Amino acid sequence: MDIAPEKQRDMLRQMQTIRRFEERASDDYHAGDIYGVVHCYIGEEAVAVGVCSHLTDDDKIISTHRGHGHCIAKGADLNRMMAELYGRETGYCKGKGGSMHIADFGIGMLGANGIVAGGLPIIAGAGLAAQMDGQGGVAVCFFGDGASNAGPFHESINIAAKWKLPIFYICENNLHSAQTPASKTLAQDDVAARATGYGIPGVIVDGNDIFAVHEAAGAAVARARAGEGPTLIECKTYRWRAHTERPGQPDHRDPAEIEAWKKTDPIARLVDHLKTRQGQFSDEEFEAMDAEILGTIQASVEFSKASPFPAPEAALEDLFAD
Ligand SMILES: Cc1ncc(C[n+]2csc(CCOP(=O)(O)OP(=O)(O)O)c2C)c(N)n1
């Protein structure tokens, strides 16, 4: 693996930022400061970071309802993200979108999406635009195992394969879709197996291993940039928290399964790697990194609390139709 140690530390910083951002978002949601719905990505951080570490601002991604990790890995501004969760005017959607609608076109983040599988048609358009631009840009679609059972998954991959669009598809298979185990809905255990039907590579990786994700995404980026068409990567991973943070949210998962997956914590694995294999990292350095991250999260909360709520009249602005 040829990732420079500094880059590995950057990836760790991003993963830890995602985790700390969401821990705070969850706390503040339960305290009644954050509105709407919050879906946490904790446990899946290696996927977003391993993929986005290959991308530039010119490359596009589309996210899901569980989108904070994708936003942060693509370089979104933490203040504007937190302010959006807080429903403030300084947020990415002027406080009118909330957790599931964060977008930042300037960095190629085309948006989170509250519609399951809603990102799949959008990425086909983004891929076609990138192909027509001819500048070597790629478009990446994150989606869940649940979304892979919806029609847009098949429509998007079919046309992307046929037209050799510079896209790659990242299925975050966290084994559950809301309250439904994937084992009850997937006709085959592996989503990646469906790639065969479209004549494209289908790859399965350990989604909690940042290096495995990074390597697979690197090959998919290279293939897309070379004009060879899409790749479907299935990352086997797990969400640590319930489907949403809503109080009383049922969670039918087996506690033993949750505990077993926590033992494969992608952040702990990277810290361990940096300490033992690289020998260039210590617990003290990780603590210092973490303290710095907590400081930026605290600053984003203070920024949010100091920002006004949107004026009631603003509800009628930024509409496509009235
Ligand atoms: C079209 C549509 N159907 C149903 C829902 C309700 N819903 C929200 S999230 C979710 C589960 C999605 O599962 P998956 O795609 O595996 O993503 P995960 O939540 O596991 O990250 C469902 C059914 C929705 N938002 N949109």
The ligand as a MOL file (V3000), in Angstrom:
LIG
                    3D

  0  0  0     0  0            999 V3000
M  V30 BEGIN CTAB
M  V30 COUNTS 26 27 0 0 0
M  V30 BEGIN ATOM
M  V30 1 C -38.4800 5.9940 -1.7180 0
M  V30 2 C -38.3820 5.8250 -0.2140 0
M  V30 3 N -38.8960 4.7180 0.3590 0
M  V30 4 C -38.7990 4.5560 1.7010 0
M  V30 5 C -38.2070 5.5220 2.4760 0
M  V30 6 C -38.0880 5.3080 4.0040 0
M  V30 7 N -36.6770 4.9660 4.3270 0 CHG=1
M  V30 8 C -35.8160 5.8970 4.7260 0
M  V30 9 S -34.2930 5.2690 4.9600 0
M  V30 10 C -34.7930 3.7140 4.5550 0
M  V30 11 C -33.8380 2.5590 4.5810 0
M  V30 12 C -32.8000 2.6690 3.5420 0
M  V30 13 O -31.9150 1.5910 3.6630 0
M  V30 14 P -30.5350 1.5680 2.9120 0
M  V30 15 O -30.7160 2.0330 1.5100 0
M  V30 16 O -29.9480 0.2210 3.1010 0
M  V30 17 O -29.6790 2.6750 3.6580 0
M  V30 18 P -29.2180 2.7110 5.1950 0
M  V30 19 O -30.3270 3.4070 5.9550 0
M  V30 20 O -28.9970 1.3310 5.6380 0
M  V30 21 O -27.9710 3.5320 5.2020 0
M  V30 22 C -36.1360 3.7030 4.2200 0
M  V30 23 C -36.8960 2.5100 3.8080 0
M  V30 24 C -37.6970 6.6730 1.8360 0
M  V30 25 N -37.0850 7.6420 2.5200 0
M  V30 26 N -37.7730 6.7920 0.4920 0
M  V30 END ATOM
M  V30 BEGIN BOND
M  V30 1 1 1 2
M  V30 2 1 2 3
M  V30 3 2 2 26
M  V30 4 2 3 4
M  V30 5 1 4 5
M  V30 6 1 5 6
M  V30 7 2 5 24
M  V30 8 1 6 7
M  V30 9 2 7 8
M  V30 10 1 7 22
M  V30 11 1 8 9
M  V30 12 1 9 10
M  V30 13 1 10 11
M  V30 14 2 10 22
M  V30 15 1 11 12
M  V30 16 1 12 13
M  V30 17 1 13 14
M  V30 18 2 14 15
M  V30 19 1 14 16
M  V30 20 1 14 17
M  V30 21 1 17 18
M  V30 22 2 18 19
M  V30 23 1 18 20
M  V30 24 1 18 21
M  V30 25 1 22 23
M  V30 26 1 24 25
M  V30 27 1 24 26
M  V30 END BOND
M  V30 END CTAB
M  END
